[in-house]
Amino acid sequence: MRRSPKYTLGGVKSVWLKLLGVGLLTAFITVTFLIGQCSTAWASTPSNVTLSLRARSASPQSRAITLSARVIAPGAGPLGGLQVTFAIHIQEFQGEPLLTLGSRTTNAAGLATFTYQPTWQGRQRLVASVTDADGNSVAAPATTTFVAADPVVTKNLTIEAARPDGMIGRVVVGVLVIALVLVWISLTWVVVRTNVGLAQTQPNL
């Protein structure tokens, strides 16, 4: 006759205690991992990050504009290693769309700088945005304005010739206009002489 196995109360308790221990250990490891991930994400990109943007002349003898963006988190201080993208509103197009100028990475002081050479005079509307390593925005964009002067003469540095409508451009346009007028005069003279010659060679009726 076959005997059925016997289970003692102590053996059942031992099995349940082992299973409970494994479950608690697994739960502890999982919770610790999740807390570490959340702490790392919060430390790298706090939710209260602020972005500021400032524009100034690069030097007294240059039209270039130096853009300085600073990323700070209250309570955490400056944030380094974030990508700041600099852009400008194109006023010539409807809606003034944004044109990306370039991007820089913030240093340990949370500062990113970019030098921009304006291509037109007047008010420049500049924008900076900041993202983390995954491309996620971590702060609201910052804006500023700068009035670029007409690049005629900057102290002793004359850059008028570098402009498309500068002195060289005007001379070239003048020469082309004069050449075109001379060509038209020559063609007119040829047509008149041809007509006169044909009239003289026709027999009188």
C-alpha positions as CSV (number, residue, x, y, z in Angstrom):
1,M,0.0,0.0,0.0
2,R,1.4,3.4,-1.1
3,R,1.9,6.0,1.6
4,S,1.1,9.7,1.0
5,P,3.8,12.2,1.9
6,K,3.5,13.9,5.2
7,Y,3.9,17.7,5.6
8,T,4.8,19.0,8.9
9,L,3.7,22.4,10.2
10,G,7.3,23.4,10.7
11,G,8.2,22.6,7.0
12,V,5.3,24.6,5.6
13,K,6.3,27.6,7.8
14,S,9.9,27.4,6.6
15,V,8.9,27.4,2.9
16,W,6.6,30.4,3.4
17,L,9.2,32.3,5.3
18,K,11.7,31.7,2.5
19,L,9.2,32.9,-0.1
20,L,8.4,35.9,2.0
21,G,12.1,36.8,2.4
22,V,12.7,36.5,-1.4
23,G,9.7,38.7,-2.1
24,L,10.7,41.4,0.4
25,L,14.3,41.4,-1.0
26,T,13.0,41.7,-4.6
27,A,10.7,44.6,-3.6
28,F,13.4,46.3,-1.7
29,I,15.8,46.2,-4.7
30,T,13.1,47.4,-7.1
31,V,12.1,50.3,-4.9
32,T,15.7,51.3,-4.3
33,F,16.4,51.3,-8.1
34,L,13.3,53.4,-8.8
35,I,14.2,55.9,-6.1
36,G,17.7,56.2,-7.5
37,Q,16.5,56.8,-11.0
38,C,14.1,59.5,-9.9
39,S,16.8,61.1,-7.8
40,T,19.2,61.2,-10.7
41,A,16.6,62.6,-13.1
42,W,15.6,65.3,-10.6
43,A,19.2,66.2,-9.9
44,S,20.1,66.6,-13.6
45,T,17.0,68.6,-14.6
46,P,15.1,70.1,-11.8
47,S,11.6,71.3,-12.5
48,N,12.2,74.9,-11.5
49,V,15.0,75.7,-14.0
50,T,15.2,79.2,-15.2
51,L,16.9,80.5,-18.4
52,S,18.1,84.0,-18.9
53,L,19.5,85.6,-22.1
54,R,21.6,88.8,-22.5
55,A,22.9,90.4,-25.7
56,R,25.8,92.9,-25.9
57,S,28.3,94.1,-28.5
58,A,31.3,91.8,-28.9
59,S,33.7,94.8,-29.2
60,P,33.6,98.5,-30.0
61,Q,35.1,97.8,-33.5
62,S,32.7,95.0,-34.5
63,R,29.1,94.6,-35.4
64,A,29.1,91.2,-33.8
65,I,26.7,90.4,-30.9
66,T,27.6,88.2,-28.0
67,L,24.7,86.2,-26.7
68,S,25.0,85.0,-23.1
69,A,22.5,82.4,-21.7
70,R,22.6,81.3,-18.1
71,V,20.8,78.2,-16.7
72,I,20.1,78.2,-13.0
73,A,17.9,76.1,-10.7
74,P,17.0,77.7,-7.4
75,G,18.3,75.6,-4.6
76,A,20.6,73.6,-7.0
77,G,22.7,76.5,-8.5
78,P,24.0,76.7,-12.0
79,L,23.5,73.7,-14.3
80,G,26.2,72.5,-16.6
81,G,26.1,70.1,-19.5
82,L,22.8,71.4,-21.0
83,Q,22.4,72.4,-24.6
84,V,21.3,76.0,-25.3
85,T,20.1,76.8,-28.8
86,F,20.2,80.4,-30.0
87,A,17.8,81.7,-32.6
88,I,16.5,84.9,-34.1
89,H,13.1,86.1,-35.5
90,I,13.3,86.8,-39.3
91,Q,11.4,90.0,-39.6
92,E,11.3,89.9,-43.4
93,F,8.9,87.0,-43.5
94,Q,5.3,86.9,-42.3
95,G,4.9,85.7,-38.8
96,E,8.6,86.3,-38.1
97,P,9.7,82.6,-38.0
98,L,12.7,81.5,-36.0
99,L,16.1,81.0,-37.6
100,T,18.5,78.8,-35.6
101,L,21.9,80.5,-35.3
102,G,23.7,77.8,-33.4
103,S,24.0,75.9,-30.1
104,R,26.4,75.7,-27.2
105,T,26.7,73.6,-24.0
106,T,26.6,75.3,-20.6
107,N,29.7,75.1,-18.5
108,A,30.1,74.5,-14.8
109,A,28.8,78.0,-14.1
110,G,25.6,77.3,-16.2
111,L,26.8,79.8,-18.9
112,A,26.7,79.3,-22.7
113,T,27.9,82.1,-25.1
114,F,27.5,82.5,-28.8
115,T,28.7,85.2,-31.2
116,Y,26.3,86.3,-33.9
117,Q,27.0,88.6,-36.8
118,P,23.9,90.6,-37.8
119,T,23.0,90.8,-41.5
120,W,20.7,93.8,-41.2
121,Q,20.4,96.9,-39.1
122,G,17.8,97.7,-36.5
123,R,16.0,95.7,-33.9
124,Q,17.0,92.1,-33.5
125,R,14.7,89.7,-31.6
126,L,16.8,86.9,-30.1
127,V,15.6,83.7,-28.4
128,A,17.4,81.0,-26.4
129,S,16.1,77.6,-25.4
130,V,17.6,74.9,-23.3
131,T,17.3,71.1,-23.5
132,D,18.8,68.1,-21.7
133,A,20.8,65.2,-23.1
134,D,17.5,63.6,-24.4
135,G,16.4,66.7,-26.2
136,N,13.7,67.5,-23.7
137,S,13.0,71.1,-22.8
138,V,13.9,71.9,-19.2
139,A,13.0,75.6,-19.1
140,A,10.9,78.2,-20.8
141,P,12.6,80.0,-23.7
142,A,14.3,83.3,-22.9
143,T,14.1,86.3,-25.2
144,T,15.9,89.6,-25.6
145,T,16.3,92.4,-28.1
146,F,19.3,94.2,-29.5
147,V,19.5,97.2,-31.9
148,A,22.2,96.7,-34.5
149,A,23.7,99.8,-36.0
150,D,24.1,100.5,-39.7
151,P,27.5,99.2,-40.7
152,V,28.8,102.3,-42.4
153,V,31.7,103.4,-40.3
154,T,32.7,102.0,-36.8
155,K,35.2,104.5,-35.4
156,N,38.3,104.1,-37.6
157,L,37.2,100.8,-39.2
158,T,35.4,101.3,-42.5
159,I,33.3,98.3,-43.5
160,E,31.1,100.1,-46.0
161,A,32.8,98.2,-48.9
162,A,31.7,94.9,-47.3
163,R,28.0,95.7,-47.7
164,P,26.2,94.5,-50.8
165,D,25.1,98.1,-51.5
166,G,28.5,99.7,-50.6
167,M,30.9,101.7,-52.7
168,I,32.1,98.8,-54.7
169,G,28.6,97.6,-55.4
170,R,27.6,101.1,-56.6
171,V,30.6,101.4,-58.9
172,V,29.9,98.0,-60.4
173,V,26.2,98.9,-60.9
174,G,27.2,102.2,-62.5
175,V,29.7,100.6,-64.9
176,L,27.0,98.0,-65.9
177,V,24.4,100.8,-66.6
178,I,26.9,102.8,-68.7
179,A,27.8,99.6,-70.7
180,L,24.2,98.9,-71.3
181,V,23.5,102.4,-72.5
182,L,26.4,102.2,-74.9
183,V,25.2,98.9,-76.3
184,W,21.7,100.3,-76.9
185,I,23.2,103.4,-78.6
186,S,25.4,101.2,-80.8
187,L,22.5,99.0,-81.8
188,T,20.3,102.1,-82.5
189,W,23.1,103.5,-84.7
190,V,23.5,100.2,-86.6
191,V,19.7,100.0,-87.2
192,V,19.6,103.6,-88.5
193,R,22.5,103.2,-90.8
194,T,21.1,100.0,-92.1
195,N,17.7,101.6,-92.9
196,V,19.4,104.6,-94.5
197,G,21.6,102.3,-96.7
198,L,18.5,100.3,-97.8
199,A,16.6,103.5,-98.7
200,Q,19.5,104.8,-100.8
201,T,19.9,101.5,-102.7
202,Q,16.2,101.2,-103.7
203,P,15.5,102.3,-107.3
204,N,13.2,105.4,-107.7
205,L,9.8,104.4,-109.1
